[in-house]
Amino acid sequence: APMTLPYTIDFENGNESWMVGNTNDTWQWGNNESFGFAWLTGNNSYYLGINSTAASPNTNVKGYAITPLLNLNEYDYVNITFDYAFQSWQGNDELILKYRVSSNHPFVNLLEMKTSNTWKNISIDLPSGVLGDGVQLTFYYNDNMVFGYGAAIDNFNITVEDEASVAFFEANLTEVCENELLLITNNSTGTNHEYLWDFGEGAIPQTSTE
């Protein structure tokens, strides 16, 4: 039967119903020692990982780490949080979070993961069209037959929210002179963990994630 919410897994006891290949050319269960991830620190527990450098030469390291079936049919707003690390080499490899509404449907891209050589926490709301009774999520990695490092996933959680996340910011000024203080108030609702500010060309800094 499909899993109901909340759904939480930290992979300490294995891949626990996640579909993974458990071979050197795809996703496996392990830890830093078993994967040999010299570039990855900050997590001494077990997780799902895929290691492009461990495979034989001329091997395409790729694969899906797929959740069990999930029953999301009874909920209006569903949020996913997880930890990930993804070390790319010159942008050759890719890590994408995908979903499908049933096992008979193809996977659809939900979020292309940015490179991060340290563990990073992500929070994302599922679109309303995903909320069925046989949903599956997957992390897809592909080194595209060129050199790559790999990726790792841990502490995966799906929870119900009372309301959808809505970004809403208010500024105390609409026109600002150089060196004038601008106060921005965050009135966003829901679960919001990531921010990307763009202050415009010539600003120092021009962008920020604080």
C-alpha positions in Angstrom: 0.0 0.0 0.0 1.2 3.5 -0.7 2.9 5.4 2.2 0.9 8.1 4.0 2.2 11.3 5.5 4.2 12.4 7.3 7.0 10.3 5.7 10.5 10.5 7.1 13.7 8.5 6.3 17.3 9.0 7.4 18.7 5.9 5.7 20.4 4.7 8.9 19.0 1.2 8.5 19.4 0.8 4.7 17.6 2.1 1.7 14.3 1.1 3.2 12.0 0.5 0.2 13.7 3.0 -2.0 14.5 1.5 -5.4 18.3 1.8 -6.0 20.7 -0.3 -8.1 23.3 -0.8 -5.4 26.1 -1.2 -8.0 29.1 1.0 -8.7 27.5 2.6 -11.7 24.3 3.8 -10.0 22.8 4.8 -6.6 23.9 2.8 -3.5 23.5 2.9 0.3 26.5 3.7 2.3 28.6 6.4 4.1 31.6 8.5 3.4 34.0 5.6 4.1 32.3 3.2 1.7 31.8 5.8 -1.1 35.3 7.3 -0.7 34.0 10.8 -1.0 37.1 12.9 -0.1 35.3 16.1 -1.2 32.3 15.6 1.1 32.4 16.3 4.8 29.9 17.1 7.6 27.9 13.9 7.7 29.1 10.7 9.3 25.9 8.9 9.0 24.5 6.6 6.2 22.8 8.0 3.1 22.2 7.3 -0.5 25.0 8.2 -2.9 26.3 7.8 -6.4 30.0 8.0 -7.2 31.1 8.7 -10.7 34.8 8.3 -9.9 34.4 4.7 -8.6 33.1 3.2 -11.8 35.3 1.6 -14.5 36.5 3.9 -17.3 34.1 4.5 -20.1 31.2 3.6 -17.8 28.1 5.9 -17.8 27.3 6.4 -14.2 23.6 7.2 -13.9 20.4 6.1 -12.2 17.3 6.8 -10.3 16.9 6.7 -6.5 13.1 6.2 -6.3 10.8 6.6 -3.3 8.1 4.1 -2.4 4.6 4.8 -3.6 3.1 7.8 -1.7 -0.5 8.5 -1.1 -0.8 12.3 -1.4 -4.4 12.4 -2.5 -5.9 13.6 0.8 -3.8 16.8 1.1 -3.9 20.3 -0.3 -0.3 21.4 0.5 2.7 19.1 0.7 6.2 20.1 1.5 9.5 18.1 0.9 12.7 18.7 2.8 16.0 16.9 2.3 19.8 17.2 2.5 21.9 16.8 -0.6 25.4 17.2 -1.8 26.4 17.4 -5.5 29.9 17.9 -6.7 30.0 18.5 -10.5 33.0 18.6 -12.8 32.8 21.6 -15.2 29.0 21.1 -15.4 29.2 17.7 -17.1 27.0 15.8 -14.7 23.5 16.5 -13.5 21.3 15.9 -10.4 17.5 16.4 -10.8 14.6 15.9 -8.5 11.7 14.4 -10.5 8.2 13.1 -9.9 5.6 10.9 -11.5 1.9 10.6 -10.6 1.8 6.8 -11.0 4.2 4.0 -11.9 2.7 4.1 -15.5 3.7 7.7 -16.1 7.1 9.1 -17.0 9.1 11.1 -14.6 8.8 14.9 -14.9 11.5 17.4 -13.8 10.7 19.2 -10.5 14.0 20.8 -9.5 17.5 20.8 -11.0 20.0 20.7 -8.2 22.8 23.3 -8.0 26.3 22.1 -7.2 27.2 22.0 -3.5 30.3 20.3 -2.2 28.9 20.4 1.3 25.6 19.2 2.7 22.7 21.6 1.9 19.1 21.5 3.1 16.3 22.1 0.5 12.6 22.8 1.1 10.1 22.7 -1.8 6.3 22.6 -2.1 4.9 20.0 -4.4 2.7 21.4 -7.2 -1.0 20.6 -6.8 -1.0 18.4 -9.9 1.3 16.0 -8.1 -1.0 15.2 -5.3 -2.3 11.8 -6.3 -2.5 8.4 -4.5 0.4 6.7 -6.3 3.0 9.4 -6.5 6.7 8.6 -6.6 9.7 11.0 -6.3 13.2 10.3 -7.6 16.7 11.8 -7.6 18.2 11.3 -11.1 21.9 11.5 -11.6 23.9 11.2 -14.9 27.6 11.9 -15.5 26.9 11.8 -19.3 29.8 9.5 -19.9 32.4 12.1 -18.9 34.3 12.7 -15.6 32.1 13.6 -12.6 32.2 13.4 -8.9 28.8 12.3 -7.7 25.9 13.1 -5.4 24.4 12.2 -2.0 20.9 12.3 -0.5 19.9 12.1 3.2 17.2 13.0 5.7 14.2 13.0 3.3 10.9 14.2 4.7 7.4 14.8 3.3 5.0 16.7 5.5 1.6 18.3 5.3 1.3 22.1 5.4 -1.7 24.2 6.5 -1.1 26.7 3.6 0.9 27.0 0.5 4.2 28.9 0.5 3.7 32.4 -0.9 6.6 34.9 -1.3 5.6 38.4 -0.1 8.1 41.2 0.7 7.4 44.8 1.5 9.9 47.7 1.3 9.6 51.0 3.3 10.7 52.9 0.2 10.0 52.6 -3.5 12.8 55.0 -4.6 16.2 54.8 -3.0 19.2 57.1 -3.3 22.8 55.9 -3.0 23.8 55.0 0.6 20.2 55.3 1.7 18.9 52.6 4.1 16.2 50.4 2.7 14.1 48.2 5.0 12.5 45.1 3.6 10.0 43.1 5.6 9.4 39.4 5.0 5.7 38.6 5.2 5.9 35.4 3.3 3.7 32.4 4.4 4.4 28.7 4.4 7.8 27.0 4.6 10.4 29.2 3.0 14.1 28.3 3.4 15.9 29.7 0.4 16.2 33.2 -0.8 17.8 34.8 -3.9 18.1 38.6 -3.9 19.0 40.5 -7.1 19.8 44.1 -6.3 20.4 45.1 -9.9 23.4 45.9 -12.1 26.2 47.8 -10.4 25.0 46.9 -6.8 27.6 45.5 -4.3 26.8 42.8 -3.9 24.6 42.3 -6.9 23.0 39.1 -5.5 22.6 37.4 -2.2 21.1 34.2 -0.7 20.9 35.6 2.9 
